[in-house]
């Protein structure tokens, strides 16, 4: 298959339609083959794997739905399939989509819509193949680093949980790597060939969350939401406590019935998704406070797995330092450097309030800004700044300690972000890297705290 000239198989029992569609596609630069029935389609597909198939539903020997089901069962759907029908129904379209069809076109065909759907299907297929290649390349690299007893115990638990479909809630401090553990579980499960969709719940605004999660139908166009994107795979909901109440209600209904309606749609969409969630806050307290639905909490919290802070397995720090040095050498082509024994011992005793994320950022900072083969203790202390040596509290406590918790947290976050914002020359990109926060979430936080960019 050529990227510049994709090969399209047109399957239709009406000669005029076959010829018209083929001529239109050839004018657009596509290679085209034609089949008048299912038997011819099977042979052409087997001998020359197409980039896309346009498949009529009503044919004399085997109907298109049966043929699509046959290919799906034999795992031969290696390219997108667009169904065509002059006598289609909602039920037929739903069945075709459930079997893996990319889209459904009604006859008489709109040639403009045909070309649009073909272009989108080919683009989506190309991206899917690229992602599959990257996923295969990275799949075995995604493993929690460390050989301590606690790490070995968690990895063993994850491998056991991967053999079951129970929903799991990861609990742990910010920066402990909850997403990494979710990916590790996914890669050892029967869903490993499906998508792993990672969602930072707090980065989705309440007004957009319904479309983001459940998709949208508008003017005959379909936008797939996160649940559909994760069909056959795993949906990871990071920091689930940040989900608004309306989305909680819709998600509860979708998970209970394994189906939902897109925004603006009237046809139920069925999905097969395993949901893994994470939280850094006590979700039970959020339930008591009325901010999180109790029924959704119980639905998501079939199994709870607590991820330890880095302080609880500090013996893994030397391995983590080496891992991230190798990571930045490989990914960012930075010059290799190694931590001296004195630096490693110092970092084993460091408090690591930002956990593995803080350690990763420190390694990156030292490799970018430092020079020489060895990373010595003085350089580490300088990079950590006053945090490494400052006493916890001497003298008067900060004024905001006397405020209610919510106001105190906002006060701290505002001062913290303003300090680092100025330190990073007003660059949101540099700020996100320095504090270990996703940029979409950071923009939302800056807006909420009224910090001007």
Buried (B, 14 or more C-beta within 10 A) or exposed (E): BEEEEBBBBBBBBBEEBBEBBBEBBEEBEBBBBBBBBBBBBBEBBEEEEBBBBBBBBBBEEBBBBBBBBBBBEEEEBEBBBBBBBEEBEEEBBBBBBBBBBBBBBBBEBEEEBBBEBBBBBBEBBBEEEEEEEEBEEEBEEBBBBBEBEBBEEBBEBBEEBBEEEEBBBBBBBBBBBBBBBBBBBBBBBEBBEBBBBBBBBBBBEEEEBBBBBBBBBEEEEBBBBBBBBBBEBBBBBBBBBBBBEEBBEBBBEBBEEEBBBBBBBEEEBEBEBBBBBBBBBEBEEBBEEEBBBEEBBEBBBBBEBEBBBBBBBBBBBBBBBBBBBEBBBEEEEBEEBEBBEEBBEBBBEBEBEBBBBBBBBBBBBBBEEBEEEEBBBEBBBEBBEEEBEEEEEEEEEEEBEEBEEEEBEBBBBBEEBBEBBEEBEEEBEBBBBBBBBEEBBBBBBBEEBEEEE
